[in-house]
Amino acid sequence: MKRFPPKWKALKDAAVGRLINKRSGRLAEHYLCADCGDFFIARDVQVDHIEPVVSPKEGFQDWWTYMNRLYCEADNLQVLCNLVTNKRQRKNVKRGRRNERQANEGNASR
């Protein structure tokens, strides 16, 4: 689905206007990162879920829950710069691995 309206609403809400792009020296639409507060051009931001699509604590539950969380309203979406997005993804992967290890240890002790 190329045009998901809540995604575009979140981008529109984060837009701060056309500013000079540091790389090209030309005017470009800039967006405010919800985490670090800096301004970035469109290629340097991503729309991210505030509540994770797959819960780090519970993991994948079922397809119905996954789809409801994936296609949410704009109030559960935020615009983040690529640096913040990458940090959060690494943190979530580590948390998921830790939870998986703990679950495996709990199963092994039974």
C-alpha positions as CSV (number, residue, x, y, z in Angstrom):
1,M,0.0,0.0,0.0
2,K,1.9,3.0,-1.3
3,R,-0.4,5.7,0.0
4,F,-1.2,5.1,3.7
5,P,-3.0,8.3,4.8
6,P,-1.9,8.3,8.5
7,K,1.7,8.2,7.4
8,W,1.3,11.2,5.2
9,K,-0.5,13.1,8.0
10,A,2.3,12.4,10.4
11,L,4.8,13.7,7.8
12,K,2.7,16.8,7.2
13,D,2.4,17.5,10.9
14,A,6.2,17.2,11.3
15,A,6.9,19.5,8.3
16,V,8.6,22.8,9.3
17,G,8.7,24.3,5.8
18,R,11.2,24.7,3.0
19,L,14.7,25.4,4.3
20,I,18.1,25.4,2.6
21,N,19.4,21.9,2.3
22,K,22.9,21.7,3.7
23,R,24.0,19.2,1.1
24,S,22.7,20.8,-2.1
25,G,22.3,24.4,-1.1
26,R,18.7,24.4,-2.5
27,L,15.4,24.8,-0.9
28,A,13.9,21.5,0.4
29,E,11.1,20.5,2.7
30,H,12.4,19.8,6.2
31,Y,10.9,17.7,9.0
32,L,11.3,17.9,12.7
33,C,12.6,14.7,14.4
34,A,10.3,13.9,17.4
35,D,13.2,12.6,19.4
36,C,16.3,14.8,18.9
37,G,14.5,18.0,17.7
38,D,16.7,18.6,14.7
39,F,15.5,19.4,11.2
40,F,16.0,16.9,8.3
41,I,15.1,16.6,4.7
42,A,12.7,13.9,3.6
43,R,15.3,11.3,2.7
44,D,16.8,11.5,6.2
45,V,13.6,10.8,8.2
46,Q,11.3,7.8,8.6
47,V,7.8,7.5,10.0
48,D,7.9,5.2,13.0
49,H,5.4,3.6,15.3
50,I,5.3,5.0,18.9
51,E,3.9,1.7,20.2
52,P,5.9,-1.1,18.5
53,V,4.1,-3.3,16.0
54,V,5.6,-6.4,17.6
55,S,5.8,-6.0,21.4
56,P,9.4,-6.5,22.6
57,K,8.1,-8.1,25.8
58,E,5.5,-10.5,24.3
59,G,6.9,-11.0,20.8
60,F,4.7,-11.8,17.9
61,Q,1.1,-12.6,19.0
62,D,-1.1,-13.1,16.0
63,W,-1.7,-11.7,12.5
64,W,-4.8,-9.7,13.6
65,T,-2.9,-7.9,16.3
66,Y,0.1,-7.3,14.0
67,M,-2.0,-5.8,11.2
68,N,-4.0,-3.6,13.6
69,R,-0.7,-2.2,15.1
70,L,0.9,-1.9,11.7
71,Y,-2.0,0.1,10.1
72,C,-2.7,2.5,13.0
73,E,-3.9,6.1,13.1
74,A,-1.5,9.0,12.8
75,D,-1.5,9.6,16.6
76,N,0.5,6.4,17.0
77,L,3.1,7.5,14.4
78,Q,6.1,9.8,14.7
79,V,8.7,11.2,12.4
80,L,12.3,10.3,13.4
81,C,15.6,11.0,11.8
82,N,17.6,8.0,10.5
83,L,20.1,8.2,13.4
84,V,17.4,7.9,16.1
85,T,15.6,5.2,14.1
86,N,18.7,3.0,13.8
87,K,19.5,3.4,17.6
88,R,15.9,2.3,18.5
89,Q,16.0,-0.6,16.1
90,R,19.3,-1.9,17.6
91,K,17.9,-1.5,21.1
92,N,14.7,-3.4,20.2
93,V,16.7,-6.2,18.6
94,K,18.9,-6.5,21.8
95,R,15.8,-6.5,24.0
96,G,14.1,-9.1,21.8
97,R,17.2,-11.4,22.0
98,R,17.4,-11.0,25.8
99,N,13.7,-11.9,26.2
100,E,14.2,-14.9,23.8
101,R,17.2,-16.1,25.9
102,Q,15.3,-15.7,29.1
103,A,12.4,-17.7,27.7
104,N,14.7,-20.4,26.5
105,E,16.4,-20.6,29.9
106,G,13.0,-20.9,31.5
107,N,12.1,-23.7,29.2
108,A,15.4,-25.5,29.8
109,S,15.0,-25.5,33.6
110,R,11.6,-27.2,33.4
